[in-house]
């Protein structure tokens, strides 16, 4: 990503335990204030470290860091789509960007990189499950080739509202 005086370069790399605080800060803001995650309980720094350590190989987590400050400004990960063996060639993605850094292309960099990780890991498809009113997330996924495959109606409840989940898929 190119840099300008107001927008330092973004570096994409594998997440380490040292990134736990930055990742937790981004994720917990989403947990407490938005419907981009169905999680309702913030993660402690220790829980976030354990989450990072459990991400290895094809199920790794990556971060986007501001090259000037080193701060984590976003992260992405892959997880198992389903537990049963026949689903083992499909993964689910997650992408979160600090809201202060939206609109800079960081989500696109992260999603492209995590899809490359899935491809390199030999997976066949990636599933995205996105709260259906999340237009930014839907547009992000469309921008790298995901297609809408369905809507799960009122499957989540957060902030005293029923939430639909859009399901998108990218064939690798």
Kinemage of the C-alpha trace (Angstrom):
@kinemage 1
@onewidth
@group {chain A} dominant
@subgroup {mainchain}
@vectorlist {calphas} color= white
{ca unk a 1} P 0.000 0.000 0.000
{ca unk a 2} L 1.400 3.414 -0.877
{ca unk a 3} L 2.070 5.962 1.807
{ca unk a 4} L 1.365 9.655 2.088
{ca unk a 5} L 2.066 12.103 4.926
{ca unk a 6} L -1.384 11.402 6.432
{ca unk a 7} L -1.462 7.680 5.651
{ca unk a 8} L 1.679 5.723 6.573
{ca unk a 9} L 2.356 2.405 4.873
{ca unk a 10} L 0.522 -0.667 6.131
{ca unk a 11} L 2.433 -3.886 6.753
{ca unk a 12} L 0.600 -7.245 6.697
{ca unk a 13} L 2.237 -10.007 8.746
{ca unk a 14} L 1.443 -13.055 10.847
{ca unk a 15} L 0.055 -12.190 14.293
{ca unk a 16} L 2.188 -12.865 17.354
{ca unk a 17} L 1.379 -12.931 21.066
{ca unk a 18} L 2.737 -9.371 21.236
{ca unk a 19} L -0.228 -8.274 19.099
{ca unk a 20} L -2.799 -9.467 21.654
{ca unk a 21} L -3.484 -6.059 23.168
{ca unk a 22} L -3.966 -4.349 19.784
{ca unk a 23} L -6.204 -7.128 18.467
{ca unk a 24} L -8.257 -7.202 21.674
{ca unk a 25} L -8.749 -3.434 21.562
{ca unk a 26} L -10.146 -3.609 18.018
{ca unk a 27} L -12.238 -6.715 18.656
{ca unk a 28} L -13.638 -5.612 22.003
{ca unk a 29} L -14.809 -2.296 20.530
{ca unk a 30} L -16.820 -4.345 18.017
{ca unk a 31} L -18.126 -6.693 20.734
{ca unk a 32} L -19.333 -3.832 22.935
{ca unk a 33} L -20.629 -1.388 20.335
{ca unk a 34} L -21.469 -3.046 17.016
{ca unk a 35} L -23.095 -6.081 15.407
{ca unk a 36} L -20.079 -7.006 13.274
{ca unk a 37} L -19.531 -9.874 15.716
{ca unk a 38} L -22.133 -11.937 17.516
{ca unk a 39} L -19.777 -12.170 20.474
{ca unk a 40} L -21.145 -10.362 23.517
{ca unk a 41} L -18.299 -10.753 26.019
{ca unk a 42} L -15.028 -8.839 25.552
{ca unk a 43} L -11.789 -10.830 25.511
{ca unk a 44} L -9.086 -10.374 28.108
{ca unk a 45} L -5.531 -9.859 26.902
{ca unk a 46} L -4.689 -13.381 28.086
{ca unk a 47} L -7.648 -14.865 26.178
{ca unk a 48} L -6.516 -12.947 23.104
{ca unk a 49} L -2.977 -14.333 23.470
{ca unk a 50} L -4.399 -17.860 23.696
{ca unk a 51} L -6.529 -17.185 20.604
{ca unk a 52} L -3.423 -16.075 18.672
{ca unk a 53} L -1.415 -19.088 19.865
{ca unk a 54} L -4.198 -21.430 18.732
{ca unk a 55} L -3.927 -19.975 15.220
{ca unk a 56} L -1.216 -21.818 13.345
{ca unk a 57} L -0.558 -23.158 9.884
{ca unk a 58} L -3.506 -22.698 7.556
{ca unk a 59} L -5.629 -21.335 10.405
{ca unk a 60} L -3.271 -18.482 11.166
{ca unk a 61} L -4.173 -14.936 12.119
{ca unk a 62} L -2.607 -11.954 10.401
{ca unk a 63} L -2.397 -8.304 11.389
{ca unk a 64} L -2.191 -5.001 9.564
{ca unk a 65} L 0.280 -2.674 11.257
{ca unk a 66} L 0.980 1.012 10.734
{ca unk a 67} L 4.630 1.090 9.649
{ca unk a 68} L 5.281 4.406 11.396
{ca unk a 69} L 3.947 3.493 14.841
{ca unk a 70} L 3.861 -0.298 14.701
{ca unk a 71} L 0.270 -0.185 15.975
{ca unk a 72} L -2.112 -2.963 14.995
{ca unk a 73} L -4.858 -1.337 12.900
{ca unk a 74} L -6.623 -4.505 11.765
{ca unk a 75} L -6.528 -8.285 11.777
{ca unk a 76} L -7.911 -11.282 9.923
{ca unk a 77} L -8.080 -15.010 10.556
{ca unk a 78} L -9.322 -18.310 9.237
{ca unk a 79} L -11.206 -20.873 11.266
{ca unk a 80} L -12.819 -24.221 10.643
{ca unk a 81} L -16.143 -23.904 8.889
{ca unk a 82} L -17.643 -26.993 10.576
{ca unk a 83} L -16.249 -29.761 12.759
{ca unk a 84} L -17.248 -32.768 10.616
{ca unk a 85} L -14.473 -34.145 8.412
{ca unk a 86} L -16.268 -33.690 5.086
{ca unk a 87} L -16.171 -29.910 5.624
{ca unk a 88} L -12.392 -29.837 6.100
{ca unk a 89} L -11.698 -28.177 2.738
{ca unk a 90} L -13.804 -25.118 3.632
{ca unk a 91} L -12.821 -22.348 6.051
{ca unk a 92} L -14.521 -19.265 7.460
{ca unk a 93} L -12.852 -15.865 7.433
{ca unk a 94} L -12.949 -12.991 9.918
{ca unk a 95} L -11.704 -9.467 9.197
{ca unk a 96} L -11.711 -6.493 11.578
{ca unk a 97} L -10.249 -3.026 11.060
{ca unk a 98} L -9.987 -0.326 13.712
{ca unk a 99} L -12.810 2.075 12.893
{ca unk a 100} L -10.407 5.029 13.002
{ca unk a 101} L -8.685 3.453 9.974
{ca unk a 102} L -11.723 2.550 7.849
{ca unk a 103} L -11.669 3.678 4.237
{ca unk a 104} L -7.925 3.211 3.711
{ca unk a 105} L -8.056 -0.174 1.956
{ca unk a 106} L -6.781 -2.057 5.011
{ca unk a 107} L -9.723 -4.478 5.003
{ca unk a 108} L -9.051 -5.274 1.343
{ca unk a 109} L -5.371 -5.950 2.062
{ca unk a 110} L -6.255 -8.223 4.988
{ca unk a 111} L -9.020 -10.117 3.201
{ca unk a 112} L -6.891 -10.629 0.085
{ca unk a 113} L -3.992 -11.892 2.213
{ca unk a 114} L -6.126 -14.254 4.306
{ca unk a 115} L -7.733 -15.666 1.132
{ca unk a 116} L -4.230 -16.237 -0.259
{ca unk a 117} L -3.415 -18.064 2.993
{ca unk a 118} L -6.487 -20.257 2.483
{ca unk a 119} L -5.520 -20.947 -1.135
{ca unk a 120} L -1.929 -21.754 -0.151
{ca unk a 121} L -3.275 -24.036 2.580
{ca unk a 122} L -5.087 -26.137 -0.017
{ca unk a 123} L -8.624 -25.109 0.914
{ca unk a 124} L -11.379 -25.212 -1.685
{ca unk a 125} L -13.687 -22.436 -0.467
{ca unk a 126} L -13.990 -19.635 2.069
{ca unk a 127} L -17.248 -18.738 3.782
{ca unk a 128} L -18.013 -15.301 5.221
{ca unk a 129} L -20.866 -14.856 7.677
{ca unk a 130} L -21.683 -11.147 7.910
{ca unk a 131} L -24.406 -9.353 9.858
{ca unk a 132} L -26.726 -8.540 6.960
{ca unk a 133} L -26.865 -4.767 7.473
{ca unk a 134} L -23.043 -4.544 7.368
{ca unk a 135} L -22.801 -2.925 3.933
{ca unk a 136} L -19.085 -2.174 4.287
{ca unk a 137} L -18.257 -5.803 5.046
{ca unk a 138} L -20.516 -7.061 2.279
{ca unk a 139} L -18.878 -4.680 -0.229
{ca unk a 140} L -15.401 -5.663 0.978
{ca unk a 141} L -16.102 -9.339 0.395
{ca unk a 142} L -17.656 -8.664 -3.031
{ca unk a 143} L -14.511 -6.702 -3.963
{ca unk a 144} L -12.350 -9.833 -3.705
{ca unk a 145} L -14.813 -12.129 -5.474
{ca unk a 146} L -17.157 -13.451 -2.774
{ca unk a 147} L -20.723 -14.127 -3.905
{ca unk a 148} L -23.879 -13.944 -1.797
{ca unk a 149} L -25.268 -17.445 -1.280
{ca unk a 150} L -27.975 -16.825 1.284
{ca unk a 151} L -29.449 -15.049 4.283
{ca unk a 152} L -29.947 -16.698 7.656
{ca unk a 153} L -32.985 -14.915 9.126
{ca unk a 154} L -32.985 -13.711 12.732
{ca unk a 155} L -30.267 -16.117 13.861
{ca unk a 156} L -28.609 -13.622 16.206
{ca unk a 157} L -29.848 -11.347 18.936
{ca unk a 158} L -27.732 -8.444 20.136
{ca unk a 159} L -28.549 -4.998 21.533
{ca unk a 160} L -32.151 -6.157 21.898
{ca unk a 161} L -32.489 -6.683 18.119
{ca unk a 162} L -32.915 -9.744 15.929
{ca unk a 163} L -30.108 -9.951 13.384
{ca unk a 164} L -29.921 -11.608 9.981
{ca unk a 165} L -26.633 -13.052 8.755
{ca unk a 166} L -25.579 -12.882 5.117
{ca unk a 167} L -23.567 -15.871 3.923
{ca unk a 168} L -21.011 -15.252 1.188
{ca unk a 169} L -18.621 -17.695 -0.472
{ca unk a 170} L -15.401 -17.516 -2.456
{ca unk a 171} L -14.376 -20.554 -4.467
{ca unk a 172} L -10.583 -20.827 -4.487
